[in-house]
Amino acid sequence: MLVYNTLHRTKEEFVPREIGKVSMYVCGVTPYDALHLGHVRTFLSYDMIRRYLERLGYEVRHVQNVTDIDDKIINRAKQLGVDPLDLARKYSDEALQDCDALGMRRAHEYPRVSVHMPEILEMIQSLVQKRAAYVRDGSVYFDVSRFPDYGQLSHQNTAEMQSSGRIEVDGSKDDPLDFALWKSSKPDEPRWDSPWGPGRPGWHVECSAMSLKYLQNGFDIHGGAVELQFPHHENEVAQSEAYTGSPPFVRYWLHGGVVFVDGKKMAKSLGNFITVQEILKQATPDALRMMFYSTHYRSPFDYSASRLEEAKAAWERMQLGMLNLRRDLGRETRSDGSPAASGYLADRAEDAERKFGRAMGDDFNTPIALAALFDLVSEANKYLAETAPSPSRSAEAAAAFIALERSLLVLGFAVVEGEGKHGEDQTALLLDLLVEIREKAREDKQFQLADAIRARLHEMEIVLEDHPDGTTWRRKN
Ligand SMILES: [Zn+2]
C-alpha cells in the first residue's frame, strides 16, 4: 500500500512500526462551537483511512485529542459568562454525537488537555533541562535554534516561515519562530500550577505529550487538516524529537485538504460554514460520504449546493442498482459470501473489486475506487435488463451485489437496502422478517394478515413491492 507522506513529499510504501498494527493520532476539535462541514471532511477522511486499514487486517489504535483549553474557548466563555471547561465539555460532547450521527467509528481514546497536565508539565520541564526551551516571565518557549531540522515537515526555510503570517507575535521570544510551551495566565483565565508560576499549556505541546503517552515514540500515522502543517505539526515534530532524542516522532504525516465555499476556506471565523445539524436535514450521511469521497482526501474540496445534489443523485443510483441486484438475489445465496457464479457479470464484479482495491491501496484514491463501483452498477443494470431470470442470473447478481456491498462497507456506507441512517441493520433484518411472514401468510391464504402487515408498514413509510419472484421493501422517498 502506498501513502503520501507530507514529511518526504512523496508516496511511500506503508510499513507500520509493528507488524499487523497501526497507531494513528488525529488532531481533533477545539470545542467552542458546533462542528461544520470542514471538520466533517477531515474526520470522514480518517474514518475512511482507518476502515481501509482495518479491512487490510491491521489492528488500528486511533487517538483523537480534544483541545479543551484554548484562547478561542476562553474568549467565547467570557462572552457567554460561563466556565470555559464547561463550554468545552458541552461542544465536545456535541461533536461526538455529530460524528456518531455521521456513522464514524469512534476513536479508542479522546484525551483532553485539562486532564493531562502532569504529562505536559513533565515534557516542558524536560525540554527546559535539555536547554531546548527557555523561561521568560512565567512563560516557557521552545528555542527553534536548538533544533536544526526545524522546517522539515512544512518544507520551508526560515524566511518563508517568518513571512507565513502564522507566527504568534510575542515580544518575550528570542526569535519570532520560537513558540510557547507554557503561557502564564491572566487572573481571570483557567490556570494550573507549574514550576514557572500559574499558567496553561500552549496548543502544540498538548498533541506531543498526549500522542506520546497513548501511542509512544515513532508511531505510524499523524493526521489532521493541511492548515495544521505549519506551525502546529512542525512544532510537534521539533519539541517531540528534542524531547525523545530519537527521531522520527511520526513515520507518516497525512494531511487532508481544505473545504472551500466560493473560493474561500470554510471557517467559523468567516461565517461561511454549514453545521452538521444543518447538513443532516438536507442529506444522509451516505450522501455526504459520496460527496467527499468523490474527491481525493488530500485535494481541496469546493462545496456547493449543486455538488451535494449530485452526490445525492449518485448515491441513489448506487442504491437503485443494488436494489435491482438484490431483487434478483436468491435468498440462499444472500448470506453466502462466495456464490458460485462464473459468467459475464461475475467477472465484472471481480474486476470492479480489483480496481477498487488497487485505487484504495494507492494513497486512498476514493474517486477512482468509487468510479469502479459505478461502472459495475452500469454493467449490472444492463445485464439484468438484457437477460431472462434464471438461477445462474441470480448467482451472477449475487456476485455483483456482494462486491458492491463489501467495497462500500470499506468506505463506511450503510449499504442495507433503503437504509437512510447508520446503525439500522437490525431494522433491516426485522423488515426482511416481516416480508417473509407476509409471504408465508399469502401462501397460506391469510390475506387479511398479509394486508394488515402491508398497511402497517405503509404507515411507517415502508413500501412493499411485489415481484413475480418475491417481495422487497423500501423506504418511501
Ligand atoms: Zn494537534
Residues whose N, C-alpha, C, O or C-beta is under 5 A from the ligand:
A	BS01	ZN	C27 C207
